[in-house]
């Protein structure tokens, strides 16, 4: 159980922490200091490096989470409402990420490769909004995971 919890939490830290850094630190500095060609090229590269880590984190979160619920706790009927909420919010986050990866991120990559900075800007704006939503949900999941059993039972 200890290994599953550690892997689960480390994966959440990688994903949510990465979004926090990108949204709260890198984004404002890049927007203030870089012109569109450099900024869009930077983001395409950052996402190209970060998104494989997100895919790995999602796989580990799912595997460790289901293992803990099914093996350690004995199934979904035995866990509290906070665990169910955490699972469903996690599914929403995963769907948002998959949409970002397969739609606006692909458009951003194509736009950067073609030097189409207006199209790249539109794709990056969509990514920014969805990452902001996912970051908010991710922080809520962390709050639910850490304090939910005391609030939700």
Secondary structure as the mmCIF struct_conf table of DSSP 4:
data_model
#
loop_
_struct_conf.conf_type_id
_struct_conf.id
_struct_conf.beg_label_comp_id
_struct_conf.beg_label_asym_id
_struct_conf.beg_label_seq_id
_struct_conf.end_label_comp_id
_struct_conf.end_label_asym_id
_struct_conf.end_label_seq_id
HELX_RH_AL_P HELX_RH_AL_P1 UNK A 2 UNK A 21
HELX_RH_PI_P HELX_RH_PI_P1 UNK A 22 UNK A 26
HELX_RH_AL_P HELX_RH_AL_P2 UNK A 27 UNK A 33
HELX_RH_AL_P HELX_RH_AL_P3 UNK A 36 UNK A 67
HELX_RH_PI_P HELX_RH_PI_P2 UNK A 68 UNK A 72
BEND BEND1 UNK A 73 UNK A 73
BEND BEND2 UNK A 75 UNK A 75
HELX_RH_3T_P HELX_RH_3T_P1 UNK A 76 UNK A 78
BEND BEND3 UNK A 79 UNK A 79
HELX_RH_AL_P HELX_RH_AL_P4 UNK A 81 UNK A 102
TURN_TY1_P TURN_TY1_P1 UNK A 103 UNK A 103
HELX_RH_AL_P HELX_RH_AL_P5 UNK A 104 UNK A 114
TURN_TY1_P TURN_TY1_P2 UNK A 115 UNK A 115
HELX_RH_AL_P HELX_RH_AL_P6 UNK A 117 UNK A 151
TURN_TY1_P TURN_TY1_P3 UNK A 152 UNK A 152
#
